């Protein structure tokens, strides 16, 4: 019914002959491909390989952006680091370390208003820690933001998590020592006040 010879001669659509031929050729190729088991498997494998290659390229591109971000982060160029971490995260949204580093750098970037972004950054870091449970630095960064938010017990828990993952995490150990020192000083201060009132 739709063969080029028939459709063009019977319906008076001779002007469309070239286009109809092209479509019919595609249909013939597809039909032949589906009929031949070997050709069909070869075609499907090529499609899968092409899809996998695309995915691998995306993963590699994200990793390159992440590594660039780490270079700028170490140089304390937080604005540039934030850009690259964001690109990495856009390419691989489920990668916890990308999300965590983007969140931390966004928070530490002096160009950003910490007060306004603290809550959303806190949530992003919590999500990053769920996705990447074995990253000590992410636990530490989350602890630091919790400390800024006045969530002392939660911050302490995150610093302890960082040390459980990495026993020699210097920054987390230091924060725990400082927290213990502050608590001790507070107790001594209260005790001194209590004794002063007792003497009078």
C-alpha positions in Angstrom: 0.0 0.0 0.0 2.8 2.4 0.9 5.4 1.2 -1.6 6.9 4.2 -3.4 5.8 3.0 -6.8 2.2 2.6 -5.7 1.8 5.7 -3.4 3.3 8.0 -6.1 1.4 6.6 -9.1 -2.0 6.1 -7.5 -2.2 9.2 -5.3 -0.6 11.7 -7.6 2.2 12.4 -5.1 5.1 12.0 -7.6 6.8 15.2 -6.3 7.3 13.3 -3.0 9.0 10.3 -4.7 12.5 11.1 -3.4 11.4 11.5 0.2 9.1 8.4 0.1 12.0 6.4 -1.3 14.2 7.5 1.5 11.7 6.5 4.2 11.0 3.2 2.5 14.7 2.4 2.3 14.9 3.0 6.1 11.9 0.7 6.7 13.5 -2.0 4.5 16.8 -1.7 6.4 15.0 -1.9 9.7 13.0 -4.9 8.6 16.1 -6.8 7.4 17.9 -5.9 10.7 15.1 -7.3 12.8 14.9 -10.5 10.7 18.6 -11.3 11.1 19.4 -12.4 14.6 23.2 -11.7 14.3 22.7 -8.3 12.8 20.1 -7.4 15.4 22.4 -8.3 18.3 25.3 -6.5 16.6 23.1 -3.4 16.3 22.0 -3.6 19.9 25.5 -4.0 21.2 26.6 -1.0 19.3 23.8 1.1 20.8 24.7 -0.1 24.3 28.4 0.6 23.7 27.6 4.1 22.5 25.4 4.7 25.5 28.0 3.4 27.9 30.7 5.5 26.2 28.5 8.6 26.6 28.0 7.8 30.3 31.8 7.2 30.9 32.6 10.5 29.2 30.2 12.2 31.5 31.7 10.6 34.6 35.2 11.5 33.5 34.2 15.1 32.7 32.7 15.4 36.2 35.9 14.0 37.8 38.0 16.5 35.9 35.8 19.4 37.1 36.0 18.0 40.7 39.8 17.8 40.6 40.0 21.4 39.3 37.8 22.4 42.2 40.1 20.7 44.6 43.1 22.6 43.2 41.3 25.9 43.6 40.1 24.8 47.1 43.7 24.2 48.2 44.7 27.6 46.9 41.8 29.1 48.9 40.3 30.4 45.7 36.8 29.5 46.9 34.9 31.3 44.2 36.6 29.3 41.4 36.4 26.1 43.5 32.7 26.6 43.9 32.2 26.9 40.1 34.0 23.7 39.3 32.4 21.7 42.1 29.0 22.9 40.9 29.8 21.7 37.4 30.9 18.3 38.7 27.7 18.0 40.7 25.5 19.0 37.7 27.2 16.2 35.7 26.9 13.6 38.5 24.1 14.7 41.0 24.3 11.5 43.0 28.0 11.7 43.8 28.1 12.5 47.6 31.7 13.9 47.6 30.8 16.4 44.8 27.8 17.5 46.7 29.6 17.8 50.0 32.6 19.7 48.6 30.3 22.1 46.7 28.3 22.7 49.9 31.3 23.3 52.1 33.1 25.6 49.6 29.8 27.6 49.0 29.6 28.0 52.8 33.3 29.1 53.2 33.2 31.4 50.2 33.4 34.9 51.7 31.3 36.3 48.8 28.3 34.3 50.0 26.1 35.3 53.0 26.5 32.4 55.5 23.4 33.4 57.5 21.1 33.1 54.5 22.6 29.8 53.1 23.4 28.0 56.3 20.2 25.9 56.5 20.3 24.8 52.8 24.0 24.0 53.0 23.5 22.1 56.2 20.8 20.0 54.5 23.0 19.4 51.4 25.9 18.3 53.6 23.6 15.9 55.5 22.5 14.4 52.2 26.2 14.2 51.0 27.1 12.3 54.2 24.3 9.8 53.6 25.5 9.2 50.1 29.2 9.0 51.0 29.4 7.6 54.6 33.1 6.9 54.6 34.3 10.5 53.9 35.8 11.9 57.1 36.2 15.4 55.8 32.4 15.7 55.0 31.6 14.6 58.6 34.0 17.3 59.8 32.6 20.0 57.5 29.1 19.2 58.7 30.2 19.3 62.3 31.7 22.8 61.7 28.5 24.2 60.3 26.5 22.6 63.1 28.9 24.2 65.6 28.2 27.6 63.9 24.5 26.9 64.2 24.8 26.2 68.0 24.0 22.5 67.6 26.8 21.4 70.0 25.8 17.8 70.6 25.3 17.1 66.9 28.6 18.8 66.0 30.4 16.7 68.6 28.8 13.6 67.1 30.0 14.5 63.6 33.6 15.2 64.8 33.6 11.8 66.5 32.3 10.2 63.2 35.2 11.9 61.3 37.7 10.3 63.8 36.0 6.9 63.6 36.5 7.0 59.8 40.0 8.5 60.0 41.7 8.1 63.3 44.3 10.8 62.7 41.9 13.5 61.5 43.7 16.4 63.0 41.0 19.1 62.6 38.2 16.9 64.1 40.4 16.0 67.1 41.2 19.7 67.6 37.6 20.7 67.5 36.7 18.0 70.1 39.6 19.3 72.4 38.3 22.9 72.0 34.8 21.8 72.8 35.9 19.9 75.9 38.1 22.9 77.0 35.1 25.4 76.6 32.9 23.1 78.6 35.4 22.8 81.4 36.0 26.6 81.5 32.2 27.1 81.7 31.9 24.7 84.6 34.9 26.4 86.4 33.3 29.8 85.8 30.0 28.7 87.3 31.7 27.1 90.2 33.7 30.3 90.9 30.5 32.4 90.9 28.8 29.9 93.2 31.7 30.0 95.7 31.7 33.8 95.6 28.1 34.0 96.5 28.7 31.3 99.2 31.5 33.4 100.9 29.3 36.6 100.9 
